[in-house]
Amino acid sequence: MTTDAGTPDTGPIDLTYKAFSPARTFAMVRRYWYLLRSSWPRTVELVYWPTVQMLMWGFLQTYLNQHSGFFAKTGGTLIGAVLLWDILFRGQLGFSISFLEEMWARNMGNLMMSPLRPMEFIAALMTMSVIRLTIGMVPVTLLAIGFFGFNIWGLGLALAAFFANLILTSWSIGIVVSGLVLRNGLGAESLAWTVMFLLLPLSCVYYPVETLPDWLQWIALALPPTYVFEGMRAILIDNVFRGDLMLIAFGLNLVLFAVAVFTFFRLFDSARKVGSLLQLGE
């Protein structure tokens, strides 16, 4: 069949590949899952570092409890801070590592030439971040109960609010870092391990916001994790759940996530135009 202009009529163009596809996202998650379960060192590493962190700070907390009346009143704030920090850090690292594995395998160009859309790719990395975080953190929280009697699961709905806000922040940072590596090559991969530590002193993980100088407090209060760690101390020390802090953190996270996705798409477009999708070296 031909059109009036004499050109072949191929019928309506199928644009379904342009819609978000859960099937393509799930296929990518399965790819990363098979890769993870096929390598026991990868799985052990997920548990190893959080365990070392928890034991070190847990024994420090025990020592301080024995020699300081103030710390004896604060319960497991140090252990709680370490576990929540690991959610933030490991969530971002789980996102970035799955992305970097594509870069290391020189597979990014192949993925981007497939029907896979960038947003589906991001969704798969977010899902894999939660899976890797679950494998790494659940055993560590159980060890914290056995070694130090600290049960973070006892926080109940507060823990769910803490987790939701921290994982949103970790995804946002992971998205931006992935975009920077995509645009600048593997020479920027160290950002996956280092950029989060910039938030460590500013998010007030181990101390209240009031500890910071006045000019730094404004920066700290612009970061969603700050409200999570303030909320943790409120519930462990004062037995009060600060829902207002969680709402502020969630609002900031929505803005941060939107900016992160926008930044990734801009960096992705730039990488496509300059050809760095196929030039994955340093």
C-alpha positions as CSV (number, residue, x, y, z in Angstrom):
1,M,0.0,0.0,0.0
2,T,1.3,3.5,-0.9
3,T,0.4,7.0,0.0
4,D,-0.7,9.7,-2.4
5,A,2.9,10.8,-2.7
6,G,3.9,7.3,-3.9
7,T,5.9,6.4,-0.8
8,P,5.3,3.1,1.0
9,D,2.8,3.2,3.8
10,T,4.2,1.4,6.8
11,G,1.1,2.0,8.9
12,P,1.0,3.8,12.2
13,I,4.3,4.2,13.9
14,D,4.6,2.3,17.2
15,L,5.6,4.7,19.9
16,T,5.0,2.3,22.8
17,Y,8.8,2.2,23.4
18,K,8.6,5.8,24.4
19,A,6.3,5.1,27.4
20,F,7.8,4.1,30.7
21,S,8.0,0.3,30.8
22,P,8.1,-1.6,34.1
23,A,9.1,-4.7,32.1
24,R,12.3,-3.0,30.9
25,T,13.0,-1.7,34.4
26,F,12.5,-5.2,35.9
27,A,14.8,-6.7,33.2
28,M,17.6,-4.4,34.3
29,V,17.0,-5.2,38.0
30,R,17.2,-8.9,37.1
31,R,20.5,-8.3,35.3
32,Y,22.0,-6.6,38.4
33,W,20.5,-9.2,40.7
34,Y,22.1,-12.1,38.7
35,L,25.4,-10.2,38.7
36,L,25.3,-9.7,42.5
37,R,24.3,-13.2,43.4
38,S,26.9,-14.8,41.1
39,S,29.7,-13.2,43.1
40,W,30.0,-14.0,46.9
41,P,32.7,-11.3,47.5
42,R,30.2,-8.7,46.3
43,T,27.6,-9.9,48.8
44,V,30.1,-10.2,51.7
45,E,31.3,-6.6,51.0
46,L,27.7,-5.3,51.5
47,V,27.7,-6.6,55.1
48,Y,31.4,-6.2,56.0
49,W,31.8,-2.5,56.2
50,P,28.5,-1.7,57.9
51,T,29.4,-4.3,60.5
52,V,32.8,-2.9,61.2
53,Q,31.3,0.6,61.5
54,M,28.6,-0.6,63.9
55,L,31.0,-2.5,66.1
56,M,33.5,0.3,66.4
57,W,30.9,2.9,67.3
58,G,29.0,0.5,69.4
59,F,32.0,-0.3,71.6
60,L,32.7,3.4,71.9
61,Q,29.1,4.0,73.0
62,T,29.5,1.3,75.6
63,Y,32.7,2.9,76.9
64,L,31.2,6.3,77.2
65,N,28.1,4.9,78.9
66,Q,30.4,3.5,81.6
67,H,32.3,6.7,82.2
68,S,29.8,9.5,81.5
69,G,26.4,10.1,83.0
70,F,25.3,12.2,80.1
71,F,26.0,9.4,77.5
72,A,24.3,6.9,79.8
73,K,21.2,9.0,79.4
74,T,21.4,9.2,75.6
75,G,20.9,5.5,75.0
76,G,22.2,4.3,71.6
77,T,22.4,7.6,69.8
78,L,25.9,6.8,68.4
79,I,24.8,3.4,67.2
80,G,21.6,4.8,65.8
81,A,23.5,7.6,64.0
82,V,25.9,5.0,62.5
83,L,23.0,2.8,61.3
84,L,21.1,5.7,59.8
85,W,24.3,7.1,58.2
86,D,24.9,3.7,56.6
87,I,21.4,3.9,55.1
88,L,22.3,7.2,53.5
89,F,25.8,6.3,52.4
90,R,25.1,2.7,51.3
91,G,21.9,3.7,49.5
92,Q,23.9,6.1,47.4
93,L,26.7,3.7,46.9
94,G,24.4,0.9,45.9
95,F,22.9,3.1,43.2
96,S,26.3,4.3,42.0
97,I,28.0,0.9,42.0
98,S,25.3,-0.6,39.8
99,F,25.7,2.3,37.4
100,L,29.5,2.0,37.5
101,E,29.4,-1.7,36.6
102,E,27.9,-0.7,33.3
103,M,30.7,1.8,32.8
104,W,33.4,-0.7,33.7
105,A,31.8,-3.3,31.3
106,R,31.8,-0.7,28.5
107,N,28.1,-1.4,28.2
108,M,26.6,2.0,28.5
109,G,26.5,2.7,24.7
110,N,24.7,-0.6,24.1
111,L,22.1,0.2,26.8
112,M,21.4,3.6,25.4
113,M,21.0,2.3,21.9
114,S,18.4,-0.2,23.2
115,P,14.7,0.8,23.8
116,L,15.7,1.3,27.5
117,R,14.8,4.9,28.5
118,P,17.0,6.9,30.9
119,M,14.1,7.1,33.4
120,E,13.7,3.3,33.3
121,F,17.5,3.0,33.9
122,I,17.3,5.3,36.9
123,A,14.3,3.4,38.3
124,A,16.2,0.1,38.0
125,L,19.2,1.6,39.8
126,M,16.9,2.9,42.6
127,T,15.4,-0.5,43.0
128,M,18.8,-2.2,43.1
129,S,19.9,0.4,45.6
130,V,17.2,-0.8,48.0
131,I,18.0,-4.5,47.4
132,R,21.7,-4.0,48.1
133,L,20.9,-1.9,51.1
134,T,18.6,-4.6,52.5
135,I,21.2,-7.3,52.1
136,G,23.8,-5.2,53.8
137,M,21.9,-3.5,56.6
138,V,19.4,-6.1,57.9
139,P,22.1,-8.5,59.3
140,V,23.9,-5.5,60.9
141,T,20.8,-4.3,62.7
142,L,20.4,-7.8,64.1
143,L,24.0,-7.8,65.2
144,A,23.4,-4.4,67.0
145,I,20.7,-6.1,69.0
146,G,22.9,-9.1,69.9
147,F,26.0,-7.1,70.8
148,F,24.6,-3.9,72.3
149,G,20.9,-4.4,72.9
150,F,20.1,-1.6,70.5
151,N,17.0,-2.4,68.4
152,I,16.5,0.2,65.7
153,W,13.4,-1.7,64.5
154,G,11.8,-0.6,67.8
155,L,11.5,2.9,66.4
156,G,8.6,1.6,64.3
157,L,6.9,4.3,62.1
158,A,9.7,6.7,62.9
159,L,12.2,4.4,61.3
160,A,10.0,4.3,58.2
161,A,10.1,8.1,58.0
162,F,13.8,8.2,58.6
163,F,14.4,5.5,55.9
164,A,12.2,7.2,53.3
165,N,13.9,10.5,53.7
166,L,17.4,9.1,53.7
167,I,16.9,6.9,50.7
168,L,15.5,9.8,48.7
169,T,18.6,11.9,49.5
170,S,20.9,9.0,48.6
171,W,19.1,8.5,45.3
172,S,19.3,12.2,44.4
173,I,23.1,12.3,45.0
174,G,23.5,9.0,43.2
175,I,21.7,10.4,40.2
176,V,23.8,13.5,40.0
177,V,27.0,11.5,40.5
178,S,26.0,9.1,37.7
179,G,25.3,12.0,35.4
180,L,28.7,13.5,36.1
181,V,30.5,10.2,35.5
182,L,28.5,9.7,32.3
183,R,29.5,13.1,31.0
184,N,33.1,13.2,32.2
185,G,34.1,9.5,32.0
186,L,35.6,7.2,34.6
187,G,38.0,9.8,35.7
188,A,35.1,11.1,37.8
189,E,34.2,7.7,39.4
190,S,35.9,8.6,42.7
191,L,32.9,11.0,43.3
192,A,30.8,7.9,44.0
193,W,32.8,7.2,47.2
194,T,33.8,10.7,48.2
195,V,30.9,13.2,47.6
196,M,28.7,11.8,50.3
197,F,31.3,12.4,53.0
198,L,30.9,16.2,52.3
199,L,27.5,15.8,54.0
200,L,28.8,13.9,57.0
201,P,29.9,17.0,59.0
202,L,27.1,19.2,57.6
203,S,24.2,16.8,58.3
204,C,25.0,16.7,62.0
205,V,25.1,12.9,62.1
206,Y,26.8,12.7,65.6
207,Y,25.9,16.1,67.1
208,P,23.1,18.7,67.2
209,V,22.9,21.5,64.7
210,E,23.6,24.0,67.4
211,T,27.2,22.7,67.6
212,L,28.0,24.2,64.2
213,P,28.9,27.9,63.7
214,D,25.9,30.1,62.9
215,W,26.9,30.5,59.2
216,L,27.2,26.7,58.8
217,Q,23.8,26.1,60.5
218,W,22.0,27.6,57.6
219,I,23.7,25.2,55.2
220,A,23.0,22.3,57.5
221,L,19.3,23.2,57.7
222,A,19.1,23.2,53.9
223,L,20.0,19.5,53.8
224,P,17.3,16.9,54.3
225,P,19.4,14.4,56.4
226,T,20.0,17.0,59.1
227,Y,16.3,16.8,60.0
228,V,16.5,13.0,60.1
229,F,19.4,12.9,62.6
230,E,17.8,15.6,64.7
231,G,14.6,13.6,64.7
232,M,16.6,10.5,65.7
233,R,18.1,12.3,68.7
234,A,14.7,13.6,69.7
235,I,13.1,10.2,69.8
236,L,16.1,8.4,71.5
237,I,16.8,11.1,74.1
238,D,13.4,12.8,74.6
239,N,11.1,10.0,73.5
240,V,9.4,12.5,71.1
241,F,8.7,11.8,67.4
242,R,9.2,15.1,65.5
243,G,6.8,14.7,62.6
244,D,7.4,18.3,61.6
245,L,11.1,17.6,61.0
246,M,10.2,14.7,58.8
247,L,7.8,16.8,56.7
248,I,10.4,19.5,56.2
249,A,13.0,16.8,55.2
250,F,10.5,15.3,52.7
251,G,9.7,18.6,51.1
252,L,13.4,19.3,50.7
253,N,13.9,15.8,49.3
254,L,11.3,16.4,46.6
255,V,13.0,19.5,45.5
256,L,16.4,17.8,45.6
257,F,15.2,14.8,43.7
258,A,13.6,16.9,40.9
259,V,16.8,18.9,40.5
260,A,18.8,15.7,40.4
261,V,16.7,14.1,37.7
262,F,16.8,17.4,35.7
263,T,20.6,17.6,36.1
264,F,21.0,13.9,35.0
265,F,19.0,14.5,31.8
266,R,21.0,17.6,31.0
267,L,24.2,15.7,31.5
268,F,22.9,12.8,29.5
269,D,22.0,15.0,26.6
270,S,25.4,16.6,26.8
271,A,27.2,13.2,26.9
272,R,25.2,12.1,23.8
273,K,26.0,15.2,21.8
274,V,29.8,15.1,22.5
275,G,29.9,11.3,22.1
276,S,31.1,10.4,25.6
277,L,28.5,7.6,25.8
278,L,30.8,5.6,23.6
279,Q,34.1,7.0,25.0
280,L,34.0,5.5,28.5
281,G,37.7,5.9,29.5
282,E,39.2,8.3,31.9
